Amino acid sequence: MAGDKVMHLSDEAFEKEVNQSAIPVLVDFWASWCAPCKAISPVVDQLAEAFDGKVKICKMNVDECQKTPAQFGVRGIPTLILFKDGKVFDQVVGVVPKHQLEGMLNKAL
């Protein structure tokens, strides 16, 4: 199942899994009550499958983890932030087409 390749992050795991990652990391900031988040979730799962081993794909629930989203100024969800070498490389807010996310990920490789 594609969703198995997506890591669910906590504020505590962020430093190790994102800032210290040797490969780019896409973090999907979402919430269970957010309809657009549910709409983009299958696309995020597909990206995790397609970029397995090249880009780490993570999700962070903004209701359960509030420190990290606040640190990066996440105001609207879904917000997808791409990190490279521990720094923000690119980001999008809202539901965007899969090809736009693929282009963003490919630029970081």
C-alpha positions as CSV (number, residue, x, y, z in Angstrom):
1,M,0.0,0.0,0.0
2,A,1.4,3.4,-1.0
3,G,0.5,5.1,2.3
4,D,3.0,2.8,4.0
5,K,5.8,4.9,2.5
6,V,4.6,8.1,4.2
7,M,6.1,8.9,7.6
8,H,3.9,10.5,10.2
9,L,6.0,13.2,12.0
10,S,5.9,14.6,15.5
11,D,7.4,17.9,16.6
12,E,10.1,15.8,18.4
13,A,11.0,13.7,15.3
14,F,11.2,16.8,13.0
15,E,14.9,17.6,13.7
16,K,16.1,14.1,13.0
17,E,13.8,13.2,10.1
18,V,13.8,16.5,8.3
19,N,16.8,18.7,9.3
20,Q,19.3,15.8,9.4
21,S,18.0,14.0,6.3
22,A,20.5,13.3,3.5
23,I,17.7,13.5,0.9
24,P,15.0,16.2,0.3
25,V,11.9,15.9,2.5
26,L,8.3,16.9,1.6
27,V,6.2,17.6,4.7
28,D,2.4,17.7,4.2
29,F,0.9,19.8,7.1
30,W,-2.7,18.6,7.4
31,A,-5.7,18.0,9.8
32,S,-8.3,15.3,9.9
33,W,-11.2,17.8,9.5
34,C,-9.8,19.5,6.4
35,A,-11.5,18.5,3.2
36,P,-8.7,19.8,0.9
37,C,-6.2,17.9,2.9
38,K,-8.2,14.7,2.3
39,A,-8.3,15.6,-1.4
40,I,-4.6,15.9,-1.8
41,S,-3.7,12.9,0.5
42,P,-3.9,10.2,-2.3
43,V,-1.5,12.4,-4.4
44,V,0.9,12.6,-1.6
45,D,0.8,8.8,-1.2
46,Q,1.5,8.4,-4.9
47,L,4.5,10.7,-4.7
48,A,5.8,8.7,-1.8
49,E,5.7,5.6,-4.0
50,A,7.1,7.3,-7.1
51,F,10.0,9.1,-5.3
52,D,10.7,6.3,-2.8
53,G,14.4,6.4,-1.9
54,K,14.9,9.9,-3.6
55,V,12.6,12.1,-1.5
56,K,11.3,11.4,2.0
57,I,7.5,12.1,2.2
58,C,6.1,13.0,5.6
59,K,2.8,14.2,7.1
60,M,2.3,16.3,10.2
61,N,-1.1,16.7,11.8
62,V,-1.3,20.4,12.8
63,D,-3.8,19.6,15.6
64,E,-1.5,17.2,17.3
65,C,1.8,19.0,16.5
66,Q,1.6,22.8,16.8
67,K,5.2,23.9,17.4
68,T,6.6,23.0,14.0
69,P,3.8,24.4,11.8
70,A,4.1,27.7,13.8
71,Q,7.8,27.7,13.3
72,F,7.3,27.7,9.5
73,G,4.4,30.1,9.5
74,V,1.8,27.5,8.3
75,R,-1.5,29.4,8.3
76,G,-3.6,27.5,5.7
77,I,-3.8,23.8,5.2
78,P,-2.9,21.7,3.4
79,T,0.6,23.3,3.2
80,L,3.3,21.2,1.6
81,I,6.9,22.4,2.4
82,L,9.9,20.8,0.7
83,F,13.1,20.8,2.7
84,K,16.5,20.3,1.3
85,D,19.6,20.2,3.5
86,G,17.4,21.2,6.5
87,K,16.2,24.4,4.9
88,V,12.9,25.3,3.1
89,F,13.4,24.7,-0.6
90,D,9.9,25.3,-1.9
91,Q,6.3,25.3,-0.7
92,V,2.7,25.3,-1.9
93,V,-0.6,26.0,0.0
94,G,-3.8,24.3,-1.0
95,V,-4.7,21.5,-3.4
96,V,-2.4,21.6,-6.5
97,P,-2.1,19.3,-9.4
98,K,0.2,16.2,-9.1
99,H,2.5,17.4,-11.9
100,Q,3.2,20.6,-10.0
101,L,4.3,18.7,-6.9
102,E,6.4,16.3,-9.1
103,G,8.1,19.3,-10.7
104,M,8.8,20.8,-7.3
105,L,10.3,17.5,-6.1
106,N,12.4,17.0,-9.3
107,K,13.9,20.5,-8.9
108,A,15.3,19.5,-5.5
109,L,17.0,16.3,-6.8
